[in-house]
Amino acid sequence: MTDRAIGVSLGEIRRLARDPLLAFVVAAVLAALVVFILYPLASVVVMALRPDGRWTLEIFRHVAANPYLLQGFRNSILMGVLTAGIGTGIGFLFAFAVTRADVPLKRFLHAVAIIPIVSPPFIGALAIIMLFGNNGFITWNLLRIRNFPIYGFTGLMIAQAVTFFPVAYLTLRGVLESINPTLEDAALDLGGSRFRVFRRVTLPLAMPGIASSMLVLFIETLADFGNPLILAGSRFPILSVQAYLQITGMYDLPTGAALSVLLLVPSVTAWVIQKYWVSRKRYVTITGKPTISSVKIVSPAVRSLIFAACLAVTAFILLIYASILWGALAKVWGSDNSPTLRHFLYVFGVGFKAVRDTLTIAGLSTPASGLLGMVIAFLVIRKSFPGRKFMEFTSMLSFAVPGTVIGIGYILAFNKPPLVLTGTLLILLLNFVFRYVPVGIESGVAILRQIDPAIEEAAVDLGADARTTFSRVTLPMIVPAYFSGLVFAFVRAMTAISAAIFLVSSRWNLMTVQIMAQVESGRLGAAAAFSVILVLIIFGAIFLIRALLKARYGRYGGSMLKF
């Protein structure tokens, strides 16, 4: 270590010593990240490498010799790659239509494109069964086709594309909006054709965002559990589902842990590439406020074609959600479509405990996750202390870890002293808080980098301590990031399945687990009713969070969720 580095470290330690509250917060956050993120992951690795008390690779040799499990790994990678490509393509289509093509109904297209984000991740799989299954509305009622091959690759690919393309859309919309449109106008004025300008100017400037979007979708697909569990079937095994079945069906924790480690490697690798390579590649195109562009890059014919393609995707999304509502109101989906409310009565009767438990868990974990995200963002950007880079890396690591791995890790880590949490409310709360805090951190970091630190320094000069500065100065300025963190934490707490399915118990259950149980038992109407209620609760909570922040701080963020 250089003398300068030693001097910087000593200076950081002295600054912490002068502010005991800051030192305590830093130590508490670092300890919590180690215990609730690194420790569970280490437990999974240790179980896979030391299943019977001695270090061995026998479990991995067993997995490598099992063609079915290896096929699950290959299928997971294949599905991740295809979803990344197709989802990013659809996301780019919507983003380009809204930001560059100036198509009609832009607000409507934007609203429809983000609906899948605020709904259970496997609701698309449920709708696909209703539409294309053996008694599906399209396959049987309209086309009279039996045994349509919707289970396996085809159905899962459709569900994954619908579920994850909105993530690509939001990413790429921001990228395209940041590109100064006068650059395209200048290229056109110099004689370039519209397609040539798109290919040589627009597309290269958007490439960092496209690469980042593809990597994020790859990670999200590897981590997904709900869609594969419903649609993959035995002919198209997926590794996350196989890890779950090894533990819950075979009661084989070591093999489940080994499969989780295999799943962890490509996920973390892609995340590191996305975070530390792709996200650092920027093309700066704005040096001041951009001038108004005439949006000449898209011809009327191409604009109509883009609009038609967006409408086709929009119609399919609306069909999915209409089928869920229809399934919730029909007596027996596919055979007796007469309207009834008995499925909703079942939810509010037999299934009401799951509704109450889910609201309790989401209501408690959301403010904790949102506030922790703002605190970590504040520490990482505004403070200098030993372990800052470690805090930044570890706090974001949970984004890259598949939920199956987290769930197995929590079982292994907190099923024995000194922390016995299995079956309790606390283990669910901790899982949601630390798993979904990265979005709040990223939003907070992005906004804090745009705010002059002199504002906070002035508060310190006037005698404010770290707590007062953060609560009275910093937090009101980063309300949009706070809103995004709160909304994301609540949505994920309401819709999570991959990690939570390992952690629920008879005392604490979740609506998503109930939906899965209803689907597996063939009660699609009850599953659809649960889904409808879940979506309504989420939208109501979003508007409530927005109203509370507006009442407290006079404004709110989240332009993403404006309809």
Order of alpha helices (4+ residues) and beta strands (2+ residues): alpha-alpha-alpha-alpha-alpha-alpha-alpha-alpha-alpha-alpha-alpha-alpha-alpha-alpha-alpha-beta-beta-alpha-alpha-alpha-alpha-beta-beta-alpha-alpha-alpha-alpha-alpha-alpha-alpha-alpha
